[in-house]
């Protein structure tokens, strides 16, 4: 119990050789460890931002669909069916979309 076995001495010798075999080896190892840690953090941040951007894109898509549906509904309600030609309907629809886009830009 008091003495180390041959395998324990070999492990200690290997660690000593790895750490002290040449000057600057420890700082090189720690520098590599720091670079790895930094790239890991960057990867985690990129993953979080991509998840958040996907969620934002999905939310904005849903909002756009809802706004377009409400625009179409208001255009249908305001335009009389008998007097409106297809060109007039398209023009009113464009105007309504522009109005929604202006409101959206004003919110930002």
MOZILIN-V986159 format. One record per pair of residues at least 12 apart in sequence whose C-alpha atoms are under 7 Angstrom apart, sorted by sequence separation. I is the first residue (numbers start at 1). J is the second residue. D is the distance in Angstrom with one decimal. If there is no record, write none. Layout:
i: (I | I)
j: (J | J)
d: (D | D)
This chain:
i: (75 | 75 | 72 | 71 | 71)
j: (92 | 93 | 93 | 96 | 97)
d: (6.7 | 6.2 | 6.9 | 6.1 | 6.7)
